[in-house]
Amino acid sequence: MRPLIHPDVEDVPVEAILHALSDPVRVAIYADIVGQDCSQSCSAFLHLRDKAIPKSTLSQHFKILREAGLIRGERRGVEMHNTSRCAEIEQRYPGLISTIVNAHNIQLASEAKAAKKSVKKAARRAVLAV
């Protein structure tokens, strides 16, 4: 097995972090990992936002997050467990991760509100059509 790459946070440019978190799937994965007290296995993310994610795609997302210094991966048998490196990143780039995760949560709340509004609108149309 190839060794996992965990760069020193001092060697990670802010652009690498921003690039890694620019993908909606990766930022959702990372926000979930940040919000947990314990490590998360990769298989916990096979379904994200009601969408199935292929294992190969998920592996690529975790590799990008790991190489950007955002997570630390540890092999446990056949599973990979991941933990956030927030404390290390906070020392290097104070406030960066909390701001990104907060913005992600605001966006999720906004999307949920819009979806709920859309469902109500469609229900009203259905009632009026009868």
C-alpha positions in Angstrom: 0.0 0.0 0.0 1.2 3.5 -0.8 1.9 5.7 2.1 -0.6 8.6 2.8 0.6 12.1 2.1 0.0 14.5 5.0 1.9 17.8 4.3 3.1 20.0 7.0 0.5 22.8 7.4 3.3 25.3 7.2 3.9 24.1 3.6 0.2 24.4 2.5 -0.6 27.6 0.7 -4.0 29.1 1.2 -4.8 28.6 -2.5 -4.5 24.8 -2.0 -7.1 24.9 0.9 -9.4 27.1 -1.1 -9.1 24.9 -4.2 -9.8 21.8 -2.1 -12.9 23.4 -0.6 -14.2 24.9 -3.9 -16.0 21.6 -4.8 -19.5 21.3 -3.2 -19.0 17.7 -2.4 -15.6 18.2 -0.7 -16.8 21.2 1.3 -19.8 19.1 2.5 -17.5 16.2 3.5 -15.1 18.5 5.2 -17.9 20.4 7.1 -19.2 17.1 8.4 -15.8 16.0 9.5 -15.2 19.3 11.2 -18.5 19.0 13.0 -17.7 15.5 14.5 -15.7 14.8 17.6 -14.4 11.5 16.3 -12.9 10.3 13.1 -15.1 9.5 10.1 -14.7 6.6 7.8 -14.8 7.2 4.1 -17.8 4.9 3.8 -19.9 7.3 5.9 -20.0 9.6 2.9 -21.2 7.1 0.3 -24.5 9.0 0.3 -24.2 12.8 0.6 -27.2 15.1 0.2 -29.4 12.3 -1.0 -26.9 11.5 -3.8 -24.9 8.3 -4.1 -21.2 8.9 -4.6 -19.0 6.2 -6.2 -16.2 4.9 -4.0 -13.6 5.9 -6.6 -14.9 9.5 -6.7 -15.0 9.6 -2.9 -11.4 8.4 -2.7 -10.3 11.2 -5.0 -12.1 13.8 -2.9 -10.4 12.5 0.3 -7.1 12.5 -1.4 -7.5 16.2 -2.4 -8.6 17.1 1.1 -5.6 15.2 2.6 -3.1 16.6 0.3 -4.4 20.1 1.0 -3.6 19.5 4.6 -7.2 19.6 5.7 -7.6 16.1 7.0 -5.4 13.4 8.5 -6.2 9.9 7.2 -5.5 6.7 9.1 -5.9 3.2 7.9 -7.8 0.9 10.2 -8.0 -2.5 8.6 -9.8 -2.1 5.3 -11.3 1.3 6.2 -9.8 4.8 6.1 -10.7 7.0 9.0 -10.3 10.8 8.7 -10.0 13.6 11.2 -9.9 17.3 10.7 -6.6 19.3 11.1 -8.5 22.4 12.1 -6.3 23.2 15.1 -3.2 23.2 13.0 -4.8 25.2 10.2 -6.2 27.7 12.7 -2.7 28.5 13.9 -1.5 29.1 10.3 -4.6 30.8 8.9 -6.7 32.1 11.8 -10.4 32.1 11.1 -10.2 30.6 7.6 -11.8 27.2 8.3 -14.5 28.5 10.6 -15.5 31.2 8.1 -15.7 28.7 5.2 -17.6 26.1 7.2 -20.0 28.8 8.5 -20.6 30.1 4.9 -21.3 26.5 3.8 -23.9 26.1 6.6 -25.5 29.4 5.7 -25.7 28.2 2.0 -27.2 24.9 3.1 -29.9 26.6 5.2 -30.7 28.9 2.3 -31.0 26.0 -0.1 -33.2 24.1 2.3 -35.5 27.2 2.7 -35.7 27.6 -1.1 -36.6 23.9 -1.5 -39.3 24.1 1.1 -40.7 27.2 -0.5 -40.7 25.4 -3.9 -42.6 22.4 -2.5 -45.2 24.7 -1.0 -45.6 26.5 -4.3 -46.0 23.3 -6.2 -48.6 22.1 -3.6 -50.6 25.3 -4.0 -50.5 24.9 -7.8 -51.7 21.3 -7.5 -54.6 22.4 -5.3 -55.6 25.2 -7.6 -55.5 22.9 -10.6 -58.1 20.5 -9.1 
